[in-house]
Amino acid sequence: MLDEYQLEEFEDKIHTAMEFASPVMFTVWEDGFDWEYTGMIHRLDPLTKMIHLELENEKGHIIRVKFEDIVGVEVRE
């Protein structure tokens, strides 16, 4: 469970990555494990609270990440 400060920090990092077209690495909690996904944010969907991420190592492959499943965000430069 993340607190409000962490959620705000994640949102700031996501917006910075989008503004400067920087790759981002998400750590996501899925099925009892932490998974790391790195790529470019393709789109944010505020209605479903999903982030569409084009994977770095698989150009053209876009995955959807639920914002609520994110446990870490790192902007790469």
C-alpha atoms as a printed R data frame, in Angstrom:
   type eleno elety resid chain resno       x       y       z
1  ATOM     1    CA   MET     A     1   0.000   0.000   0.000
2  ATOM     2    CA   LEU     A     2   1.451   3.338  -1.059
3  ATOM     3    CA   ASP     A     3   0.893   6.622   0.707
4  ATOM     4    CA   GLU     A     4  -0.215   9.877  -0.927
5  ATOM     5    CA   TYR     A     5   3.354  11.216  -1.094
6  ATOM     6    CA   GLN     A     6   4.562   8.179  -3.054
7  ATOM     7    CA   LEU     A     7   1.603   8.333  -5.440
8  ATOM     8    CA   GLU     A     8   2.235  12.025  -6.086
9  ATOM     9    CA   GLU     A     9   5.936  11.322  -6.684
10 ATOM    10    CA   PHE     A    10   5.042   8.582  -9.200
11 ATOM    11    CA   GLU     A    11   2.664  10.934 -11.022
12 ATOM    12    CA   ASP     A    12   5.348  13.643 -11.202
13 ATOM    13    CA   LYS     A    13   7.888  11.187 -12.627
14 ATOM    14    CA   ILE     A    14   5.403   9.898 -15.191
15 ATOM    15    CA   HIS     A    15   4.529  13.417 -16.342
16 ATOM    16    CA   THR     A    16   8.231  14.346 -16.547
17 ATOM    17    CA   ALA     A    17   8.953  11.242 -18.645
18 ATOM    18    CA   MET     A    18   6.127  12.142 -21.014
19 ATOM    19    CA   GLU     A    19   7.111  15.817 -21.252
20 ATOM    20    CA   PHE     A    20  10.735  15.086 -22.134
21 ATOM    21    CA   ALA     A    21  10.093  11.820 -24.054
22 ATOM    22    CA   SER     A    22  12.310   9.920 -21.629
23 ATOM    23    CA   PRO     A    23  12.207   6.172 -21.141
24 ATOM    24    CA   VAL     A    24  10.765   5.035 -17.846
25 ATOM    25    CA   MET     A    25  11.084   1.854 -15.795
26 ATOM    26    CA   PHE     A    26   8.033   0.687 -13.873
27 ATOM    27    CA   THR     A    27   8.157  -1.852 -11.094
28 ATOM    28    CA   VAL     A    28   4.752  -3.517 -11.063
29 ATOM    29    CA   TRP     A    29   3.205  -5.915  -8.530
30 ATOM    30    CA   GLU     A    30   1.492  -8.719 -10.458
31 ATOM    31    CA   ASP     A    31   0.499 -12.199  -9.335
32 ATOM    32    CA   GLY     A    32   2.548 -11.956  -6.140
33 ATOM    33    CA   PHE     A    33   5.767 -10.885  -7.893
34 ATOM    34    CA   ASP     A    34   7.527  -7.628  -8.787
35 ATOM    35    CA   TRP     A    35   8.023  -7.212 -12.539
36 ATOM    36    CA   GLU     A    36  10.073  -4.495 -14.224
37 ATOM    37    CA   TYR     A    37   9.028  -2.973 -17.528
38 ATOM    38    CA   THR     A    38  11.104  -0.359 -19.355
39 ATOM    39    CA   GLY     A    39   9.943   1.688 -22.311
40 ATOM    40    CA   MET     A    40   8.309   4.858 -23.536
41 ATOM    41    CA   ILE     A    41   4.927   5.976 -22.281
42 ATOM    42    CA   HIS     A    42   2.643   5.790 -25.277
43 ATOM    43    CA   ARG     A    43  -0.537   7.029 -23.635
44 ATOM    44    CA   LEU     A    44  -2.243   7.627 -20.290
45 ATOM    45    CA   ASP     A    45  -5.872   6.652 -19.921
46 ATOM    46    CA   PRO     A    46  -7.362   8.564 -16.974
47 ATOM    47    CA   LEU     A    47 -10.724   6.769 -17.188
48 ATOM    48    CA   THR     A    48  -9.343   3.263 -16.743
49 ATOM    49    CA   LYS     A    49  -6.227   4.453 -14.861
50 ATOM    50    CA   MET     A    50  -4.000   2.559 -17.284
51 ATOM    51    CA   ILE     A    51  -0.620   3.495 -18.697
52 ATOM    52    CA   HIS     A    52   0.118   2.262 -22.201
53 ATOM    53    CA   LEU     A    53   3.842   1.504 -22.356
54 ATOM    54    CA   GLU     A    54   5.809   0.698 -25.516
55 ATOM    55    CA   LEU     A    55   8.433  -1.764 -24.359
56 ATOM    56    CA   GLU     A    56  12.054  -0.773 -24.921
57 ATOM    57    CA   ASN     A    57  13.271  -4.170 -26.098
58 ATOM    58    CA   GLU     A    58  10.191  -4.909 -28.221
59 ATOM    59    CA   LYS     A    59   9.496  -1.916 -30.480
60 ATOM    60    CA   GLY     A    60   5.838  -1.675 -31.377
61 ATOM    61    CA   HIS     A    61   4.755  -3.937 -28.494
62 ATOM    62    CA   ILE     A    62   2.532  -1.975 -26.114
63 ATOM    63    CA   ILE     A    63   1.447  -3.259 -22.726
64 ATOM    64    CA   ARG     A    64  -1.090  -1.774 -20.346
65 ATOM    65    CA   VAL     A    65  -0.072  -1.177 -16.756
66 ATOM    66    CA   LYS     A    66  -2.636  -0.445 -14.048
67 ATOM    67    CA   PHE     A    67  -1.600   2.605 -12.054
68 ATOM    68    CA   GLU     A    68  -2.726   0.869  -8.859
69 ATOM    69    CA   ASP     A    69  -0.233  -1.981  -9.479
70 ATOM    70    CA   ILE     A    70   2.816   0.305  -9.749
71 ATOM    71    CA   VAL     A    71   5.217   0.080  -6.803
72 ATOM    72    CA   GLY     A    72   8.150   1.972  -8.343
73 ATOM    73    CA   VAL     A    73   8.906   4.478 -11.106
74 ATOM    74    CA   GLU     A    74  12.330   5.477 -12.425
75 ATOM    75    CA   VAL     A    75  12.871   7.925 -15.278
76 ATOM    76    CA   ARG     A    76  15.804   6.900 -17.475
77 ATOM    77    CA   GLU     A    77  17.892   9.416 -19.379
